[in-house]
Amino acid sequence: MVNIDDFVKRLESVLEYYGLNASAFADKIGVQRSSMSHLLSGRNKPSLDFVMKILEVFPDVDLYWILIGRGTFPKSNSEEAVETQKSSSPILSNQNVENDLFSVVEINSEEKEKRETKKSPVLKNENFNLEDSEIEKIVLFYKNGTFKAYSP
């Protein structure tokens, strides 16, 4: 949880470091001056959008430092090197490679066969007779995202 008073102190440190007043800072990161005023007075809490704009415009500000005070400001060169290394390596950047939906996964023939047998045991069953089954529901899916369900 972000302590608002501590966040405001760190934000004021950023303003002082860059030699900006609150209104110039608000203009620079693209937020309304009133929202900056409300934040500095402790009336409002910082939104994720606000924090992301700070990080985008001022790369020397560390996310963990501005939010919870962990780390240093401005970022040291060694921390920037670690950040660069993390972003270029999927293992170091805390991405779960197994759950990446966009990566190509090669499956050997044994694994493919195992998956196919797990998918639909009813269709592989030779003793299955459609004539003995009753239809419970028919669902039609349309390309526009709608569907219709029919029950006999």
Secondary structure, DSSP 8 states (H G I E B T S, - for coil): ---HHHHHHHHHHHHHHHT--HHHHHHHHT--HHHHHHHHTTSS---HHHHHHHHHH-TTS-HHHHHHS-S-SS--HHHHHHHHHHHH-TTTTT--GGG-TTS-----HHHHHHHHHHH-HHHH-TT--GGG-----EEEE-TTS-EEEE--
